[in-house]
Amino acid sequence: MPHLPEPRGELSSAVTDLLGAAPGPVPAIDVAAPADPLGDDDLHLALYVLYELHYRGFDGVDERWEWDPGLLGLRARLEAVFEDGLRAALSGWTPPPADATTMDLALRAIDDADDAPSLSRFLETKGTLEHYREFLVHRSAYQLKEADPHSWAIPRLSGPPKAELLEVQFDEYGGGDPARVHAQLFADAMVALELDATYGAHLDRLPGVTLATVNLMSLFGLHRRWRGAIVGHLALFEMTSSIPNGRYARGLRRLGRRSKAATAFFDEHVTADAIHENVAAVDLAGGLVRREPALVGDVLLGARALAELEGRWARHLLGAWEAGHSSLRASEAEAVAA
Amino acid sequence: MSSEGARITPYRDGPLLVRGPFTLVDQDGAEIEVQQRTIALCRCGRSRRKPFCDGTHKVAGWKADSAAAPPPA
């Protein structure tokens, strides 16, 4: 089980201090909106740690904290800051027209309008092994629990959309074969690139802009009222996966990393997500809106929010690399050395 | 699965999805291994993973309806 991370400010200090003790009263904690509610280190680490109680937990943390009303109250206040930030960032966005039969077109329009720089093109053609390692470390926050945030939606759906979601998730979890669980394939790729693939091992090095991409899925997944958004998030995630993963795999081979362990995760996603994107956009997202037409706006918002946060994340990585430094937070060793 | 045989669906601007039960064989009758219960077969001709779809139709901007095209007038 992972250790609690080092705090990065008042909010994450308050959360890690609380979790270090047995469940008890949660004091009133002042939650002010930071300058960047979509990437703030302290806010997103605090939120990430609180969400993680619902996934794998932390070493030495009392598991009763997961449903502690006081702590959930604090989480709700952090979520409100994150949600307000999302709505502000998307305030100038006009959703494309959509109904149950045109959901695939509307989601594609969101992807087409995305002007974020392409991380996959960079890695395919120019990425070094060190860039790849950083990329995997960032992604490990989600990929080592791949599909779990979207699985929260399963009990919230009924009928055909539920079956379509399970169709996708069944593949994500290896079709019943533990060796082919996508999170395991990702761990194999990390090890093949000489990285520690232990769950949570790199949390201290992940900036807020990375943690926010995972917090987005947890926010949408853990709240039934956001079931449309988690479905839209999954649909666009699948729709923007095949082509980039093909590029990631080609870049690894260009760097001489041709072993199955290094490339299987990416190769698997090329063909698997070529299936999933259709199932997720047409049958799952379209099917959900057929049953619950009022959710159309949330489905599109979930997709657009994904594009927004992934774009910020990609800009962060490419910006750091172009400036010639690491996109990760300094490790304890480096901080001491500096 | 509502029908007993395979169900094949052309997705708009995308591949043919085949939902089982099915067997995929090459022209010599050798079975082509499939990993998933549902597969996507290339419809645009541009995949690098034929006969499977690899998403390249999107890069190419390939277009096709899901419903059958009407016969020529």
Contacts between the chains, C-beta under 8 A, distances in Angstrom:
chain1	res1	chain2	res2	distance
A	104	B	11	7.6
A	104	B	12	6.0
A	105	B	12	7.6
A	167	B	37	7.8
A	167	B	38	6.5
A	170	B	37	7.4
A	171	B	36	5.6
A	175	B	35	7.1
A	175	B	36	6.7
A	175	B	37	7.2
A	180	B	35	7.6
A	241	B	55	7.9
A	242	B	53	7.9
A	242	B	54	6.0
A	242	B	55	3.0
A	242	B	58	7.9
A	243	B	55	5.0
A	243	B	56	7.4
A	243	B	58	6.6
A	243	B	59	6.2
A	246	B	48	7.5
A	246	B	54	6.2
A	246	B	55	7.3
A	268	B	35	7.8
A	270	B	49	6.6
A	270	B	54	5.0
A	270	B	55	6.9
A	271	B	35	7.7
A	271	B	40	7.2
A	271	B	49	5.9
A	271	B	52	5.0
A	271	B	53	7.2
A	271	B	54	6.3
A	272	B	35	7.7
A	272	B	36	6.6
A	273	B	55	7.2
A	274	B	15	6.3
A	274	B	40	4.7
A	274	B	52	7.0
A	274	B	53	4.0
A	274	B	54	5.7
A	274	B	55	4.8
A	275	B	15	7.9
A	275	B	17	6.5
A	275	B	36	6.3
A	275	B	38	5.6
A	275	B	39	6.5
A	275	B	40	4.3
A	275	B	53	7.5
A	277	B	14	7.7
A	277	B	55	7.3
A	278	B	11	4.3
A	278	B	14	5.4
A	278	B	15	6.9
A	278	B	17	5.9
A	278	B	40	6.8
A	279	B	17	7.3
A	279	B	38	7.3
A	282	B	11	6.1
A	282	B	12	7.6
